Amino acid sequence: MAAKNPNNPLLTPYNMGEFDLSHRIVLAPLTRNRSYNNVPQPHAAVYYSQRATKGGLLIAEATGVSDTSQGYQDTPGIWTKEQVEAWKPIVDAVHEKGAVFFLQMWHVGRVSTYGFQPNGQAPISSTDKGITPGLDGVDWAPPRRLSKDEIPSIVNDFRVAARNAIEAGFDGVEIHGANGYLIEQFLKDQVNDRTDEYGGSLENRCRFALEIVEAVTNEIGSNRVGIRLSPYTDFMESIDSDPDALGLHLAKELNKFDLVYLHMIEPRFSGDEVAHEILPIRKAFNNTFIAAGGYNRRKGNLAISENYADLVAYGRLFLANPDLVRRYELDAPLNKYDRNTFYTQDPVVGYTDYPYLEEAN
């Protein structure tokens, strides 16, 4: 049983499967665009170790599983030997701090352009419907619909990536099934317009995701596999007509694989309380439940104390406060994040130069 800390439930220990966590504050996976030519860089070791605490869980930024998986500048990969070797010192730096480190595995699908694809080919997706050109200021390339015969090779890319992540030293992987990327392009009915066994019914639309989960858990063990989902979001025009049903069905299906965690992005909610929109999904899922979506200290503590989530993922606040855990312990003021440097390529500015509490004072 976790120790009680009535004033700060976020700071109570928690057992996530075989991982003994000292607190409930998780670093959310954040794209930072500083892995030049898709190879993780030494400055990432500084960035992640700054945010590592003994018994804390960090989830590394979305990392491509293959040469067709990329859609943004300088995002890391895990499909080549060079990438695996480059991750090793980064993982070591996090482990030296005593933290637990998972890698988020990613395929962008249609959220790409010809320039990011091998030989300038079309990006792949569940569909040949493209994202509206000009959305977010990008001229998205119309995708090519994957044939049924091609799907097993994409599933295999995730399996191999998971094996590579373990070889690089990661404690586990998070399958990126959220935010409008390839897996969600199969899951959501406003994108997936297939007529084969990967489209149409809810069961069919979930087939691709569950085949990836099965392949990855078979490869590295379910105790090392989590998944991130966002049935309620509309990112990159990826929308479902019944997100409640989609989330609930997936939670129940995922139980069959005994995943270590389900990481759920909540619908955006501006109020001061915790929105209980995803509570049915949380209740349906048997193992660790991580909530993400605009949490601050107060809301995070509420989520834990109300048993709405087991862990709470923090993105922008953790990005701007490498010692977020300490600041939450002391209820200290936070650094403000600078949105202008979220996705720039500088190895220091807006990346490793946010001050610790002592420096700020």
C-alpha positions in Angstrom: 0.0 0.0 0.0 1.3 3.5 -0.8 2.3 5.7 2.0 -0.1 8.5 2.8 0.8 12.1 2.2 -2.6 13.9 2.6 -1.3 17.3 1.6 0.6 16.0 -1.5 -0.7 12.8 -2.9 1.5 13.3 -6.0 4.5 12.7 -3.7 3.4 9.2 -2.5 5.1 6.0 -3.7 3.4 3.7 -6.2 4.1 0.2 -7.6 3.7 0.2 -11.4 4.0 -3.5 -12.0 7.6 -4.4 -11.2 8.7 -0.7 -11.0 8.8 0.9 -7.6 8.1 4.6 -8.1 8.8 7.1 -5.4 6.1 9.6 -6.6 3.3 10.0 -9.1 4.7 12.8 -11.3 5.6 11.5 -14.8 7.5 13.3 -17.6 5.2 13.2 -20.6 6.7 12.4 -24.0 7.5 15.7 -25.7 8.8 16.2 -29.2 11.8 18.5 -29.0 13.3 18.4 -32.5 16.9 18.3 -31.4 17.9 14.8 -32.8 19.9 15.9 -35.8 19.3 13.6 -38.8 17.1 11.5 -36.6 20.0 10.5 -34.3 19.6 11.2 -30.6 22.3 13.7 -29.4 24.5 14.0 -26.3 22.5 17.1 -25.2 19.5 14.8 -24.7 21.4 13.1 -21.9 21.6 16.4 -20.1 17.9 17.2 -20.7 16.5 13.9 -19.5 18.9 13.5 -16.5 18.0 17.0 -15.3 14.4 15.8 -15.0 15.2 12.4 -13.6 14.6 11.6 -9.9 15.1 8.4 -7.9 12.0 6.3 -8.5 10.5 8.8 -11.1 9.1 7.7 -14.4 10.2 9.5 -17.6 8.8 8.8 -21.0 11.1 9.8 -23.8 9.9 11.8 -26.8 8.1 10.2 -29.7 10.7 8.1 -31.6 10.3 6.8 -35.1 10.2 3.0 -35.7 11.2 3.1 -39.4 12.4 5.3 -42.2 8.7 5.9 -43.2 7.7 7.0 -39.7 9.0 10.6 -39.7 7.1 13.8 -40.3 8.9 16.5 -38.3 12.4 17.9 -38.4 15.1 16.2 -36.3 13.0 13.8 -34.4 14.8 10.7 -33.1 14.6 7.1 -34.4 15.2 3.6 -33.1 15.4 1.6 -36.3 19.2 1.8 -37.0 22.2 0.5 -35.1 23.6 4.1 -35.0 20.4 5.3 -33.3 20.4 2.5 -30.8 24.0 3.2 -29.8 23.2 7.0 -29.6 20.4 6.3 -27.1 22.6 4.2 -24.7 24.4 7.1 -23.0 21.2 9.0 -22.7 19.5 6.1 -21.0 22.5 5.5 -18.8 22.4 9.2 -17.6 18.8 8.7 -16.5 19.5 5.4 -14.8 22.3 7.0 -12.9 19.7 9.2 -11.2 17.7 6.1 -10.3 14.8 6.9 -12.6 12.7 4.6 -14.8 12.8 5.4 -18.5 10.3 4.3 -21.2 10.6 5.1 -24.9 7.6 6.2 -26.9 7.5 4.4 -30.3 5.9 6.4 -33.1 4.8 6.3 -36.7 3.3 9.5 -38.0 1.4 7.9 -40.9 -0.1 10.7 -43.0 1.2 13.5 -40.8 4.2 13.9 -43.1 5.4 15.4 -46.4 7.3 14.0 -49.3 10.5 15.5 -48.0 10.5 13.3 -44.8 9.8 10.1 -46.8 12.4 7.8 -48.3 12.9 8.6 -52.0 10.2 11.3 -51.7 7.4 8.8 -51.8 3.9 9.4 -50.4 3.4 8.9 -46.7 1.4 5.8 -45.7 -1.9 5.6 -43.8 -5.1 3.7 -43.3 -6.6 5.9 -45.9 -5.7 7.9 -49.0 -7.5 11.0 -47.5 -5.0 13.6 -46.7 -4.8 16.3 -44.0 -6.0 19.6 -45.3 -3.0 21.3 -46.9 -1.9 24.3 -45.0 -3.0 23.0 -41.6 -0.4 24.2 -39.0 1.3 25.9 -42.0 2.5 22.6 -43.6 1.8 21.4 -47.1 0.9 17.8 -46.1 1.4 15.2 -48.8 -1.6 13.1 -49.8 -1.1 9.6 -48.2 -1.0 6.2 -49.8 -3.5 3.7 -48.4 -1.6 0.6 -47.0 -2.7 -2.6 -48.6 -3.7 -5.4 -46.3 -0.6 -7.3 -47.2 1.7 -4.4 -46.1 0.3 -4.2 -42.6 2.3 -7.0 -41.1 5.5 -5.4 -42.0 4.5 -2.2 -40.2 3.5 -4.2 -37.2 6.9 -5.8 -37.4 8.6 -2.4 -37.4 7.1 -1.7 -34.0 8.2 -5.1 -32.7 11.8 -4.6 -33.9 11.8 -1.0 -32.5 10.7 -2.4 -29.1 13.6 -4.9 -29.1 16.0 -2.1 -30.1 14.7 0.1 -27.2 15.4 -2.7 -24.7 18.9 -3.2 -26.3 19.5 0.6 -25.8 18.7 0.1 -22.1 15.2 1.4 -21.8 13.1 -0.1 -19.1 10.1 -0.3 -21.4 8.2 1.2 -24.3 5.1 3.2 -24.8 3.2 2.6 -28.1 2.0 5.9 -29.4 -1.6 5.4 -30.3 -2.6 9.0 -29.9 -2.6 12.5 -31.5 -3.7 11.7 -35.0 -0.7 9.5 -36.0 -0.7 6.2 -37.8 -2.3 4.0 -35.1 -5.0 6.6 -34.5 -5.6 6.9 -38.3 -6.8 3.3 -38.1 -8.7 3.7 -34.8 -10.9 6.7 -35.6 -13.9 6.5 -37.9 -13.5 9.9 -39.4 -10.2 9.0 -40.9 -10.4 5.2 -41.4 -12.5 4.6 -44.5 -11.3 1.0 -45.2 -13.7 -1.8 -46.2 -11.4 -4.7 -45.3 -11.0 -6.2 -41.8 -9.0 -3.2 -40.7 -11.9 -0.8 -41.2 -15.6 -0.3 -40.6 -16.6 -1.8 -37.2 -15.1 -0.7 -33.9 -13.4 -4.2 -33.6 -11.9 -3.9 -37.1 -10.6 -0.3 -36.6 -8.9 -1.5 -33.4 -7.3 -4.5 -35.1 -4.1 -2.8 -36.2 -3.4 -1.3 -32.8 -4.0 -4.6 -31.0 -1.8 -6.5 -33.5 1.0 -4.1 -32.6 0.4 -4.5 -28.9 0.5 -8.3 -29.3 3.7 -8.3 -31.4 5.5 -5.9 -28.9 4.3 -7.7 -25.8 5.4 -11.0 -27.3 8.8 -9.5 -28.1 9.7 -7.8 -24.8 7.1 -8.8 -22.2 3.9 -7.1 -21.3 5.5 -5.8 -18.0 7.6 -3.5 -20.2 4.8 -2.2 -22.5 2.4 0.8 -22.1 0.3 2.6 -24.6 -0.9 6.2 -25.1 -4.4 6.9 -26.4 -6.4 10.1 -27.1 -9.9 9.1 -28.3 -11.3 12.6 -27.4 -8.8 14.8 -29.3 -9.1 16.1 -32.9 -5.4 16.6 -33.5 -4.5 16.4 -37.2 -8.2 16.1 -38.1 -8.3 12.7 -36.4 -11.7 12.4 -34.9 -14.0 9.6 -33.8 -17.8 9.9 -33.7 -18.0 7.9 -30.4 -14.9 8.4 -28.4 -16.5 7.0 -25.2 -17.1 3.6 -27.0 -13.6 3.7 -28.6 -11.8 4.3 -25.3 -13.8 1.8 -23.4 -13.5 -1.0 -26.0 -9.7 -0.5 -26.2 -9.3 -0.5 -22.4 -11.1 -3.8 -22.2 -9.2 -5.3 -25.1 -5.9 -4.1 -23.7 -6.6 -6.0 -20.5 -6.1 -9.2 -22.4 -2.4 -8.3 -22.9 -1.8 -7.2 -19.3 0.0 -4.0 -20.3 1.9 -2.2 -17.5 0.0 1.0 -18.1 -2.6 2.9 -20.1 -1.7 6.6 -20.7 -4.8 8.6 -21.6 -4.9 12.2 -23.0 -8.0 13.8 -21.6 -10.5 16.1 -23.4 -9.4 19.7 -22.8 -11.1 21.1 -19.7 -10.5 24.6 -18.4 -12.3 24.4 -15.0 -10.6 24.1 -11.7 -11.8 20.6 -10.8 -10.8 17.3 -12.3 -13.0 16.4 -15.3 -14.2 12.9 -14.8 -14.7 12.2 -18.5 -12.3 9.3 -18.7 -13.3 7.7 -15.4 -15.2 4.8 -17.1 -12.0 4.0 -19.1 -9.9 4.2 -16.0 -12.3 1.8 -14.2 -12.3 -0.6 -17.1 -8.5 -0.9 -17.3 -7.0 -3.3 -14.8 -3.5 -1.9 -14.5 -1.7 1.4 -14.0 -3.6 4.4 -15.4 -1.8 7.6 -16.3 -3.8 10.8 -17.0 -2.5 13.7 -19.1 -3.9 17.0 -20.1 -3.3 20.4 -18.6 -2.7 19.3 -15.1 -1.2 21.6 -12.4 -0.1 20.7 -8.9 -3.6 21.1 -7.4 -5.4 19.2 -10.1 -2.8 16.5 -10.0 -3.1 16.0 -6.3 -6.9 15.9 -6.7 -6.6 13.2 -9.5 -4.6 11.0 -7.2 -6.6 11.6 -4.0 -9.9 10.9 -5.8 -8.4 7.8 -7.4 -9.1 9.2 -10.8 -5.5 8.2 -11.9 -2.5 6.4 -10.5 0.0 8.7 -12.1 -0.2 12.1 -13.7 1.9 13.1 -16.8 3.3 16.7 -17.0 4.5 18.2 -20.3 5.1 21.9 -20.6 5.5 22.4 -16.8 8.2 19.7 -16.6 9.9 21.0 -19.8 10.3 24.4 -18.1 11.0 23.1 -14.6 13.6 20.3 -14.5 13.1 20.1 -10.7 9.3 20.0 -11.0 9.1 17.2 -8.4 11.0 19.3 -5.9 9.0 22.4 -6.6 5.7 20.5 -6.1 7.1 19.1 -2.9 7.8 22.6 -1.6 4.8 24.2 -3.4 7.4 26.6 -4.9 6.8 29.0 -7.8 7.4 27.6 -11.3 9.5 28.9 -14.3 7.3 30.0 -17.2 7.7 28.0 -20.3 8.7 29.7 -23.6 6.6 28.3 -26.4 8.9 29.8 -29.0 11.7 27.4 -28.1 9.6 24.1 -27.9 10.5 23.0 -31.4 13.7 24.8 -32.2 17.0 23.0 -32.9 19.2 24.8 -30.3 20.9 22.2 -28.0 20.8 24.5 -25.0 18.3 27.4 -25.3 14.8 26.4 -24.2 16.1 22.9 -23.7 18.7 22.5 -20.9 18.9 26.1 -19.7 15.7 26.3 -17.6 16.9 27.1 -14.1 16.6 25.0 -11.0 14.8 26.5 -7.9 18.2 27.4 -6.2 19.4 29.1 -9.4 16.2 31.0 -9.9 16.5 32.4 -6.4 
